């Protein structure tokens, strides 16, 4: 629960005189997290800068950074489309009644 609270995903409340917490999801937090491609672009730049410092290093020393740079570039490229797909899928689920509409 503490982790969810620290991420702003859930909140805990307690009415006066109650001994038990009430836990609820924050309605403003229904959007996926960590899907901002800009973060992954920044990571890719940092990994590439690290690789530039290791130009003469043996391949086995460069390999982890090369893979992390490739992953960061892949995520930066694919995440915007994935978020768009999620929004379209979510809208379809809401229209069919499988998911409630916001504020419902």
C-alpha positions as CSV (number, residue, x, y, z in Angstrom):
1,X,0.0,0.0,0.0
2,X,2.8,2.4,0.8
3,X,4.3,1.8,-2.6
4,X,1.0,2.6,-4.3
5,X,0.6,5.7,-2.2
6,X,4.1,6.9,-3.0
7,X,3.3,6.6,-6.7
8,X,0.1,8.5,-6.3
9,X,-1.9,5.5,-7.5
10,X,-4.0,4.8,-4.4
11,X,-5.0,6.7,-1.3
12,X,-5.8,5.7,2.2
13,X,-8.4,7.5,4.3
14,X,-10.0,7.0,7.7
15,X,-13.1,8.5,9.1
16,X,-13.0,9.9,12.6
17,X,-13.4,7.2,15.1
18,X,-12.8,4.3,12.6
19,X,-10.0,1.9,13.2
20,X,-9.8,0.6,9.7
21,X,-8.4,2.4,6.6
22,X,-10.4,2.8,3.5
23,X,-8.3,2.3,0.3
24,X,-9.3,3.8,-3.0
25,X,-7.7,4.2,-6.4
26,X,-7.1,7.8,-7.4
27,X,-9.4,8.5,-10.3
28,X,-7.0,10.9,-11.8
29,X,-4.4,8.2,-12.0
30,X,-6.0,5.9,-14.6
31,X,-3.3,6.7,-17.2
32,X,-0.5,4.3,-17.7
33,X,2.8,5.3,-16.2
34,X,6.4,5.2,-17.5
35,X,5.2,5.3,-21.1
36,X,6.7,8.6,-21.9
37,X,9.0,8.1,-24.9
38,X,11.0,11.2,-24.1
39,X,12.5,9.5,-21.0
40,X,13.7,6.6,-23.1
41,X,15.1,8.9,-25.7
42,X,17.1,10.6,-22.9
43,X,18.3,7.2,-21.7
44,X,19.4,6.2,-25.2
45,X,21.5,9.4,-25.5
46,X,23.1,8.7,-22.1
47,X,23.9,5.1,-23.1
48,X,25.4,6.3,-26.5
49,X,27.5,8.9,-24.6
50,X,28.8,6.0,-22.4
51,X,29.6,4.0,-25.5
52,X,31.5,6.9,-26.9
53,X,33.7,6.8,-23.9
54,X,34.3,3.1,-24.4
55,X,35.3,3.3,-28.1
56,X,38.4,1.3,-27.5
57,X,37.0,-1.1,-24.9
58,X,36.6,-4.8,-25.7
59,X,33.2,-5.9,-27.1
60,X,32.2,-7.7,-24.0
61,X,32.6,-4.4,-22.0
62,X,30.5,-2.5,-24.6
63,X,27.8,-5.1,-25.0
64,X,25.6,-4.2,-22.0
65,X,25.5,-0.5,-23.0
66,X,24.9,-1.3,-26.6
67,X,21.9,-3.5,-25.6
68,X,20.5,-0.9,-23.2
69,X,20.9,1.8,-25.9
70,X,19.1,-0.4,-28.4
71,X,16.3,-1.1,-25.9
72,X,15.8,2.5,-25.1
73,X,15.6,3.5,-28.7
74,X,13.2,0.7,-29.4
75,X,10.9,1.8,-26.5
76,X,11.2,5.5,-27.6
77,X,10.0,4.5,-31.0
78,X,7.2,2.0,-30.1
79,X,5.7,3.5,-26.9
80,X,3.8,6.4,-28.6
81,X,2.0,3.9,-30.9
82,X,1.4,1.5,-28.0
83,X,-0.2,4.3,-25.9
84,X,-2.4,5.2,-28.9
85,X,-3.4,1.5,-29.3
86,X,-4.3,1.4,-25.5
87,X,-6.5,4.5,-25.8
88,X,-8.3,3.1,-28.8
89,X,-8.8,-0.3,-27.0
90,X,-9.9,1.4,-23.8
91,X,-12.4,3.6,-25.7
92,X,-13.8,0.4,-27.4
93,X,-14.2,-1.3,-24.0
94,X,-15.9,1.8,-22.6
95,X,-18.3,2.0,-25.6
96,X,-19.2,-1.7,-25.1
97,X,-19.8,-1.3,-21.4
98,X,-16.9,-3.6,-20.4
99,X,-15.2,-0.6,-18.7
100,X,-17.0,2.2,-17.0
101,X,-16.7,5.7,-18.4
102,X,-14.7,8.2,-16.4
103,X,-16.7,9.7,-13.6
104,X,-19.1,6.8,-13.5
